[in-house]
């Protein structure tokens, strides 16, 4: 599970990275990164799904759902040494903790590697901007349509998937109440846009879902 950036490393650099990496397995619900703690590693997700969440003044805000391969600690690497968000396992995960000094050394000695890391950071920032606009300007139906499309295209990469997060987490992700999420998901199912069987979900009318997403 090499990242696009890791593919830019030489065999010697890859060996150095591997020698300064500790792989740890986490169970569903385990905390991988805790907000407010000091960071000494870059965290790399090799397997499983995680959620990034921030403790706000009133409640916990789910920011993103992340699939592998993906770096989870890059903002801390380049900025503050304190983690400004938490990361928790949605399902069983395998994570690599990379020594931050080794990682920074590779950034300074391999320009292709550092350029790819910058590209990943920029993509993440643009994604955050778009999601922020959608959260504040769309109705719940539009926001949930966006989420389902994102899950299908970018997270699970299939129209059928197991939705392993709670309705409360979904509500935090799209800035809606759990009751609103339940109501709209039920409406989508009645309208034939999705099919739900427990945690399993299938998008059955993608054109209609795209239309709801566009109209907000």
Residue pairs with C-beta under 8 A, 6 or more apart in sequence:
1 46
1 47
1 68
1 69
2 69
3 44
3 69
3 70
3 71
3 116
3 120
4 116
4 119
4 120
5 71
5 113
5 116
5 117
5 120
6 14
6 17
6 113
8 110
8 112
8 113
8 115
8 116
9 17
9 106
9 110
9 113
10 110
13 106
13 109
13 110
13 113
16 102
16 106
17 98
17 102
17 103
17 106
20 98
20 99
20 102
21 44
21 96
21 97
21 98
21 99
22 96
22 97
23 46
23 94
23 95
23 96
23 97
24 94
24 95
24 96
24 97
25 92
25 93
25 94
25 95
26 32
26 48
26 89
26 92
26 93
26 94
26 95
27 89
27 92
28 89
28 90
28 91
28 92
28 164
29 88
29 89
30 88
30 89
30 93
31 86
31 87
31 88
32 43
32 50
32 72
32 87
32 88
32 89
32 93
32 95
33 39
33 43
33 72
33 73
33 83
33 85
33 86
33 87
34 83
34 86
35 54
35 55
35 83
35 84
35 85
35 86
36 82
36 83
37 82
37 83
38 81
38 82
38 83
39 73
39 76
39 77
39 81
39 82
39 83
39 100
40 99
40 100
41 73
41 97
41 98
41 99
41 100
42 71
42 73
42 74
42 77
42 97
42 98
42 100
42 103
43 71
43 72
43 73
43 87
43 95
43 96
43 97
43 98
44 69
44 70
44 71
44 72
44 95
44 96
44 97
44 98
45 66
45 67
45 68
45 69
45 70
45 71
45 72
45 93
45 94
45 95
46 68
46 69
46 93
46 94
46 95
46 96
47 68
47 92
47 93
47 94
48 68
48 89
48 90
48 91
48 92
48 93
48 94
49 65
49 66
49 67
49 89
49 90
49 91
49 93
49 155
49 164
50 65
50 66
50 72
50 87
50 88
50 89
50 90
50 93
51 62
51 64
51 65
51 66
51 87
51 88
51 90
51 165
51 169
52 62
52 63
52 64
52 65
52 66
52 72
52 85
52 86
52 87
53 60
53 61
53 62
53 63
53 85
53 86
53 87
53 88
53 172
54 60
54 61
54 63
54 84
54 85
54 86
55 61
55 86
59 172
60 172
61 172
62 165
62 169
62 172
62 173
63 85
63 128
63 173
64 127
64 128
64 131
65 90
65 151
65 155
65 165
65 173
66 72
66 87
67 154
67 155
67 156
71 117
71 120
72 87
72 95
73 83
74 117
74 120
74 121
74 124
75 84
75 121
76 82
76 83
76 84
77 100
77 103
77 104
78 121
90 164
90 165
91 164
106 113
106 114
107 113
107 114
107 117
108 114
131 146
134 142
134 143
134 146
134 216
135 143
135 174
135 175
136 175
137 216
138 146
138 216
139 216
140 174
140 176
140 180
140 181
140 184
141 184
141 187
141 212
142 212
142 213
142 215
142 216
143 174
143 175
143 176
144 170
144 174
144 176
144 181
144 184
144 185
144 188
145 209
145 210
145 212
145 213
146 174
146 213
147 170
147 173
147 174
148 194
148 201
148 203
148 209
149 209
149 210
149 213
151 161
151 163
152 158
152 159
152 161
152 203
155 161
159 202
159 203
159 204
159 206
160 200
160 201
160 202
160 203
161 200
161 201
162 199
162 200
162 201
163 199
163 200
163 201
164 199
165 173
167 178
167 181
167 182
167 185
168 178
170 176
170 178
170 181
171 177
171 178
171 180
171 181
174 181
176 184
185 194
185 196
188 194
188 209
189 195
189 196
191 205
191 208
192 204
192 205
193 203
193 204
193 205
193 208
193 209
193 212
194 201
194 202
194 203
194 204
194 205
194 209
195 201
195 202
195 204
196 202
203 209
